[in-house]
Each structure stands twice: as structure tokens, then as C-alpha cells.
Amino acid sequence: MTRKQALWAALFCAAAVLIVLGVLNGGARDVLAKAVKICSECIGLG
């Protein structure tokens, strides 16, 4: 494995870990709630 490939693999693993930690921390729920609120305001329901 070249140095560039190792760097890409490390970055990919770090990104995957941070995504999993964000989901476990409730980040996905917060983003979904904000998206629903923004969409409801855009179409005039809120």
C-alpha cells in the first residue's frame, strides 16, 4: 500500500467513526427535526 492509499484509508476510517459517533449522540435526530421544520415553513404549514 502506498503512502497516499494509507492516508485515504485512514481518512475514510476516521470519517466513518465520526459519523457513527454523531448518530449515536443523537445528531441524526436533530438534523431530521430541523429539516422537517424548515420544509414545513417553506410550504406554509408552520
C-alpha positions as CSV (number, residue, x, y, z in Angstrom):
1,M,0.0,0.0,0.0
2,T,1.4,3.4,-0.9
3,R,1.5,6.3,1.4
4,K,-1.3,8.0,-0.5
5,Q,-3.5,4.9,-0.2
6,A,-2.8,4.7,3.5
7,L,-3.7,8.3,4.1
8,W,-7.0,7.8,2.2
9,A,-7.8,4.7,4.2
10,A,-7.1,6.5,7.5
11,L,-9.3,9.4,6.5
12,F,-12.1,7.1,5.5
13,C,-11.9,5.2,8.8
14,A,-11.9,8.5,10.8
15,A,-14.9,9.7,8.8
16,A,-16.8,6.5,9.4
17,V,-16.0,6.6,13.2
18,L,-17.2,10.3,13.4
19,I,-20.4,9.5,11.5
20,V,-21.2,6.6,13.9
21,L,-20.4,8.7,16.9
22,G,-22.7,11.5,15.6
23,V,-25.6,9.1,15.0
24,L,-25.2,7.6,18.5
25,N,-25.1,11.1,20.0
26,G,-28.4,12.0,18.5
27,G,-27.2,14.2,15.7
28,A,-29.3,12.5,13.1
29,R,-32.4,13.1,15.1
30,D,-31.6,16.8,15.4
31,V,-30.9,17.2,11.7
32,L,-34.1,15.5,10.8
33,A,-36.1,17.7,13.2
34,K,-34.6,20.9,11.7
35,A,-35.2,19.7,8.2
36,V,-38.8,18.9,8.9
37,K,-39.3,22.4,10.4
38,I,-37.6,24.2,7.5
39,C,-39.6,22.2,4.9
40,S,-42.8,22.9,6.8
41,E,-42.1,26.6,6.8
42,C,-41.2,26.6,3.1
43,I,-44.5,25.1,2.0
44,G,-46.5,27.2,4.5
45,L,-47.6,24.6,7.1
46,G,-45.7,26.2,10.0
